C-alpha cells in the first residue's frame, strides 16, 4: 500500500506498518479524554486565580485532590450559599464553562464560518479575561514570573482543552462517522 492508497485500505494495515496511534479514531478519543483530564487540573488553577480577583483565598492544597470541583456541588445545591459566594462561584466556574463551550465550537465541523469566527473571537475574549485574573493572582511576583505563570495556566486550560477536543472530535468522532 503506497502513498496513493485510499484511507480505508490504509487503516486495515497490520500493526507495525508505519501507522501511528493517531491513525485510529478510538485511540484519538482515548488520548483526548486523558488530555481533558489533565485540563481539568488546569481548570481548577484558573478558577483559583479568578476567585482571587474577588479576594477569595483558596488553599493550594485544594488543587492536589480536585477539591475546587466541590464548589460546583455547592453551587448547584445552594447549601449554605451566601450571595457573595454565589457570585464568585458563578463567575469563576461560568467563565470556564463558557471557555469549554467555545472550544467545542472551534473544533466542531465547519459548516458555517460565521459561527466558527464567533466561537474563535469569544475564546480570545475569555482567554483575555482569564489572563487578567492570572496576572492579578500572581501580582505579588516579579513581572516575568507573572507572565510565565499566566502562560502556563493558559496552556493548562485552553491549550489542553482545545487539544483534547480536537483529538476527540476531529480525529475521533468525525473519522468514525465518516467511516475512514
C-alpha positions as CSV (number, residue, x, y, z in Angstrom):
1,X,0.0,0.0,0.0
2,X,1.6,3.2,-1.2
3,X,1.0,6.8,-0.5
4,X,-1.9,6.8,-3.0
5,X,-3.9,4.0,-1.4
6,X,-7.3,5.0,-0.1
7,X,-7.5,5.9,3.6
8,X,-9.9,3.0,4.2
9,X,-7.4,0.5,2.8
10,X,-4.5,2.0,4.8
11,X,-6.5,1.7,8.1
12,X,-6.5,-2.1,7.6
13,X,-2.7,-2.3,7.6
14,X,-1.2,-4.7,10.2
15,X,0.4,-3.3,13.3
16,X,4.0,-2.1,12.7
17,X,3.2,-0.9,9.2
18,X,4.1,2.7,9.8
19,X,0.8,3.8,11.2
20,X,0.7,5.8,14.4
21,X,-1.9,5.6,17.1
22,X,-3.3,8.9,15.7
23,X,-4.4,7.0,12.6
24,X,-7.1,5.1,14.7
25,X,-10.1,7.2,15.8
26,X,-10.6,5.2,19.1
27,X,-7.0,5.8,20.1
28,X,-7.5,9.5,19.4
29,X,-10.7,9.6,21.5
30,X,-9.0,7.9,24.5
31,X,-5.9,10.2,24.3
32,X,-8.2,13.2,24.0
33,X,-10.0,12.1,27.2
34,X,-6.6,11.7,29.0
35,X,-5.7,15.2,27.9
36,X,-9.1,16.6,29.0
37,X,-8.4,15.0,32.5
38,X,-5.1,17.0,32.6
39,X,-7.0,20.1,31.5
40,X,-9.4,19.6,34.5
41,X,-6.4,20.3,36.8
42,X,-5.6,23.4,34.8
43,X,-9.3,24.5,35.1
44,X,-9.0,24.3,38.9
45,X,-5.9,26.6,38.7
46,X,-7.8,29.0,36.5
47,X,-10.8,29.0,38.9
48,X,-8.4,29.7,41.8
49,X,-6.9,32.7,40.0
50,X,-10.3,34.1,39.0
51,X,-11.5,33.8,42.6
52,X,-8.5,35.9,43.7
53,X,-10.0,38.9,41.9
54,X,-12.8,38.8,44.5
55,X,-10.4,38.4,47.4
56,X,-11.3,34.8,48.0
57,X,-8.4,32.7,49.1
58,X,-8.5,29.0,48.3
59,X,-5.6,26.9,49.7
60,X,-3.4,25.4,47.0
61,X,-3.9,22.0,48.7
62,X,-7.4,22.0,47.2
63,X,-5.8,21.6,43.8
64,X,-4.0,18.4,44.7
65,X,-7.2,16.4,45.0
66,X,-9.5,18.3,42.8
67,X,-11.2,19.9,45.8
68,X,-12.4,23.0,43.9
69,X,-14.8,20.8,42.0
70,X,-16.7,20.6,45.3
71,X,-17.7,24.2,44.6
72,X,-19.8,23.1,41.7
73,X,-21.8,20.8,44.0
74,X,-22.2,23.7,46.5
75,X,-23.3,26.0,43.7
76,X,-25.9,23.5,42.4
77,X,-27.2,22.7,45.9
78,X,-27.1,26.3,47.2
79,X,-26.3,24.8,50.6
80,X,-25.0,27.5,53.0
81,X,-24.5,29.7,49.9
82,X,-24.1,33.5,50.5
83,X,-24.8,35.9,47.7
84,X,-21.1,36.8,47.6
85,X,-20.1,33.1,47.2
86,X,-22.8,32.6,44.6
87,X,-21.4,35.5,42.5
88,X,-17.8,34.3,43.0
89,X,-18.5,30.7,42.1
90,X,-20.8,31.6,39.2
91,X,-18.3,33.9,37.6
92,X,-15.3,31.7,38.3
93,X,-16.8,28.5,37.0
94,X,-19.0,30.2,34.5
95,X,-16.0,31.6,32.6
96,X,-14.5,28.1,32.5
97,X,-17.8,26.6,31.2
98,X,-18.0,29.3,28.5
99,X,-14.4,28.6,27.5
100,X,-15.2,24.9,27.2
101,X,-18.3,25.5,25.0
102,X,-16.4,28.0,22.9
103,X,-13.6,25.4,22.4
104,X,-16.2,22.9,21.3
105,X,-17.5,25.4,18.8
106,X,-14.0,25.9,17.4
107,X,-13.5,22.2,16.8
108,X,-16.9,21.3,15.6
109,X,-17.1,20.5,11.8
110,X,-17.1,23.8,10.0
111,X,-20.3,24.3,8.1
112,X,-20.9,27.9,9.0
113,X,-17.8,30.1,9.2
114,X,-19.8,32.9,11.0
115,X,-20.3,30.6,14.0
116,X,-16.7,29.4,13.8
117,X,-15.5,33.0,13.9
118,X,-17.9,33.8,16.8
119,X,-16.6,30.9,18.8
120,X,-13.0,31.8,18.0
121,X,-13.4,35.5,18.9
122,X,-15.3,34.5,22.0
123,X,-12.5,32.2,23.0
124,X,-10.0,35.0,22.6
125,X,-12.1,37.2,24.9
126,X,-12.3,34.5,27.6
127,X,-8.6,34.0,27.3
128,X,-8.0,37.7,27.9
129,X,-10.3,37.6,31.0
130,X,-8.6,34.6,32.4
131,X,-5.1,36.1,31.7
132,X,-6.1,39.2,33.6
133,X,-7.2,37.0,36.5
134,X,-3.8,35.2,36.4
135,X,-1.9,38.4,36.4
136,X,-3.8,39.7,39.4
137,X,-3.3,36.4,41.3
138,X,0.4,36.5,40.7
139,X,0.7,40.2,41.1
140,X,3.0,39.9,44.2
141,X,5.6,38.1,42.0
142,X,8.1,39.7,39.5
143,X,6.7,40.6,36.1
144,X,8.4,37.7,34.3
145,X,7.0,35.2,36.8
146,X,3.6,36.7,36.4
147,X,3.7,36.3,32.6
148,X,5.1,32.8,32.7
149,X,2.5,31.7,35.3
150,X,-0.3,33.2,33.2
151,X,1.1,31.4,30.1
152,X,1.3,28.0,31.9
153,X,-2.2,28.4,33.3
154,X,-3.5,29.3,29.8
155,X,-1.8,26.2,28.3
156,X,-3.2,24.0,31.1
157,X,-6.8,25.2,30.5
158,X,-7.4,26.4,26.9
159,X,-4.4,24.7,25.3
160,X,-5.1,21.2,26.7
161,X,-8.9,21.6,26.4
162,X,-8.5,22.5,22.7
163,X,-6.0,19.7,22.1
164,X,-8.2,17.1,23.8
165,X,-11.4,18.2,22.0
166,X,-9.5,18.3,18.7
167,X,-8.5,14.6,19.1
168,X,-11.9,13.6,20.3
169,X,-14.0,15.4,17.7
170,X,-11.8,15.8,14.6
171,X,-9.6,12.8,14.8
172,X,-12.1,10.5,16.6
173,X,-15.8,11.1,16.2
174,X,-15.7,12.7,12.8
175,X,-13.5,9.9,11.4
176,X,-15.7,7.2,12.9
177,X,-18.8,8.8,11.5
178,X,-17.3,9.2,8.0
179,X,-16.0,5.6,8.2
180,X,-12.4,6.4,7.4
